[in-house]
Amino acid sequence: MKNEIQKNQNIQNDDLRKRSQAEMQRRFVNLQFKRSELERQLKRVNEVLSFLGREMDEDRTYDQLYK
């Protein structure tokens, strides 16, 4: 009887550990996806900032030449 109780407890502990590992894996994958999405957005923001900086430089150059 005692062995059967221990066996059931071991099965429950293994099941709990497997569910915990599966949840950690799910969170890990989710965070990787979010990081990838944020990196993509940051790249786009950097591109727009670079474009805007060049435009501002061109406007300053134009103002210096024609004013």
C-alpha angles and dihedrals in degrees: 000000000000091000091052092052091050090047091052091048091050091050090050092048091049091048091049091048092049092049090048092051091047090052092049090050090050091051091046093053091045092052091047089054092049091048091051091050092048092048090052091050092046091051090053092048090051091050092051092046091051091050091048091049091053090048091051090050091051091050091050091049090049091049091050093050100044106031 
